[in-house]
Amino acid sequence: MSAIRSTFSRTFNKRSLYLLTGATAVVGTAAAYNEYQNNNKRNRPNPKVWGTLAAGTGLHIAECQKKPEDYQKVYNAIATKLRDEDEYDNYIGYGPVLLRLAWHVSGTFEKKDNSGGSFGGTYRFKKEMEDPSNKGLQNGFKFLSSIQEQFPWISHGDLYTLAGVTAIQEMQGPKIPWRAGRVDQTEDLTPDNGRLPDAKGDATYVRNFYKRMNFEDREVVALLGAHSLGKTHYENSGFEGPWGAATNVFSNEYFNNLINEKWEFVKNEAGNMQYNSDKGFMMLPADMALVQDPKYLKIVKEFAKDQDAFFNEFGKAFTKLIENGIEFPKNIKTTVFKTLDEQE
Ligand code: HEM
C-alpha cells in the first residue's frame, strides 16, 4: 500500500480515485487503483473496471469521503428496518438471513488464488445469486435494496458485510469490528458455483472445507455457532426446522443443544437425512460432525459452558471471514458500531 500513499502525496488531479474512508480518504491514480486491485489479487488489472468506476455512477468515488458516522447511519437504517419488518419468516425476522448472506458472499473465498470472497460484491450477479447453495438469500438481497437506494455510495461488498454485522449485533451478539474498502467488480470475476459447504459433510469434510479459507478448528466451531439463529427450509435446502428455541437471539444455545438433546437420525420429507430432537429442533449432518469429532467436541463443550468464550472467538472469526483475501490500506480505520439500544 505504500505505493498508493506515495502516489497520493505526489499526484492529485481530476482523475484521482478516492480509494476509501475511515477517518482519512486515500487518494490515488488509476495506477494506484490497479495496484489496490492487484493486491487483492484480482490478477487481471482491468481497465474496464477503472473506466466504469471513474466514468460510471461514481459509487466508490463517493464512498471514499465517508466517515464512521456515515456507516453508522447505514447500520441504523438496516437495524431500524430489521425492527420494523419483524414478521418475516414467522416472526424470526430478517436477522438470520442477513447473517447468512454475509457469510455466503464471503465463503466463496479461495485462498489458493485469492479469488471470490466479499471484496467484489459479485453476489449481485445472476450466476452467484442463482447458485443452488444461495437459495433463499434473495430475501436478504431484496431487504437490502431500499438501503442501497438510500445510500447509493456504498459498494455491494461493504453493504452485504455491514448488514451481517448489523444483524449479529442487533440480535444481541458480540461486537464485530468492521472496515470499509470493498470495491464492486465486474461480472466476469464472479466465482463459480459450488464453493459453499455441503450440509451432508462429515468432520473430515468440514475441516478440509474450512482449510480452504484458512480457518482452524476453534474458528470453525465458533462460526457454526451461528446456527442457533434462523432455521432450515425445505424450499431452500431440502432440510427443515430450527436448531434451537431462540431463533433470533444470538447465544450459545446451539452448543448446549448439540450435547444435551436426544437426537434421532431420520429421513425427512425431502428424502434427506437430518437429526431431529423431540423438542422439534434439528441438526444437519455437518452440525453433528462437531460432536462426532473429539477435537471439535472439546471446543463444543467449552462454548456450551462459557458464552463469553464463544462470543469472543466468533467475533474474531467472523471479522476474518468477511475480510478474507482483502488487503486494506493501512490507514483504513476499523469501526465498532453502536447498537440501536445503545443510542437510545
Ligand atoms: C459446514 C458449514 C455450514 C453448512 C453446511 C451450513 C448449511 C446451512 C443450511 C443447509 C442452512 C439452511 C438454509 C435454508 O434452508 O434456508 C443454513 C442456514 C443458516 N446458516 Fe449455515 N451452514 C454452514 C455454516 C454457517 C456459518 C459459518 C454461518 C455464519 C457464520 C451460518 C449461518 C447460517 C444462518 C444464520 C442460517 C439461517 C438462515 C435463515 O434462517 O434463513 N452457517 N446453513
Boltz pocket constraint, residues with backbone or C-beta under 6 A from the ligand:
constraints:
  - pocket:
      binder: B
      contacts: [[A, 95], [A, 96], [A, 97], [A, 99], [A, 100], [A, 103], [A, 135], [A, 136], [A, 197], [A, 198], [A, 199], [A, 200], [A, 206], [A, 223], [A, 224], [A, 226], [A, 227], [A, 229], [A, 230], [A, 231], [A, 232], [A, 233], [A, 234], [A, 235], [A, 236], [A, 237], [A, 238], [A, 239], [A, 284], [A, 286]]
      max_distance: 6.0
